[in-house]
Amino acid sequence: MTFSLEHLVNMVLEEARPYISEINWTREKIDKIVKKVSQIDEFITVLEKEIEKAASTRKTDLKIFLTYFQKRVKNVARERNTGRKF
């Protein structure tokens, strides 16, 4: 199964949603980044730069999203290599 960057982002936003304080702001910020990039590594790099610039609560929300996103990307990579779902 192949996942687009946008699909991965949406899956992760739903997973992380209970832990994010400002979900609407976070979703808007993430959507803007997705529109600028096409690769996962580019997305992570831009997101890390946004985290550095963000205010305290928003920084935490973006870090939570990034943690979930990196975990999901690892799981997808593992699934592709082993054929098993994690």
N, C-alpha and C positions, 0 to 999 in steps of 0.2 A: 504494500500500500504506500502511495506517495502522499506526502503532505506539503501543501504550499505554505509559505511563510505566514500568510494571512490566516490560514486554517489553524496552524500551530498557535498563533497568537490568540485567536478566539478560544481555542480549547484551554489554554493556560489562563486567560482572563476569567473563564468560568470556574476553573479549579481554585484560583487564588482569591476570587471575589470575596469570600467571607472574612478574609484577613486584610483587605485593603480598605482604608478609611474613606478615601475620595475616589470611588470607582469611576464616576463620570469623567473627572479630570484625568485620571490615569488612562482610561480608555481613549480619550481624545489625544493625549500625548503619544500613546503607543500607536494609534492609527496614523498620526502624522509621520512618525518614524517609518512605519511600514510602507507608506507611499514614497518615501525618499530612497529606500534601499531595495535590493532584490535577493540578497544572500543572508543567511543566518549569521555569519560572522560579522558582516557589516551592521546588521541590526543590533547585535550585542555591543559592538563598539560605540555606535551612536547612542544607545540606551545608557551605557556607562558614562558617557559625556553628559547626558541629560541629568543623570543622578548627581553628578558633581555640582551642577548648577541649581538643582532644585532646593526648595525650602525644606525644613526638617520633616514634617509629616509626609509631604509629597515625596521626599527622598526615600523615606521608609517604604512607602507604597511601591515606588519603582523598584527598590531593592527586593521586596517580596515578590513582585512580578518576575524580576530577573532570576531569582532563585528557582521559582517554579518553572520558568522557561528553560533554563539550563538543564534541570532535571528531566523535563519532557524531551528535550533534544537528545539527551543521553539515552533515554529509553527507546526512542524511535531508532536511533543508530543501532542499539543492541538488537532490536526486533529485526532490523534489516539483515544483521549479521547472523543471527541465530534462527530466524523464522518464528521465534516465540514472542508472545505478548507479555509485557511487564507492566 
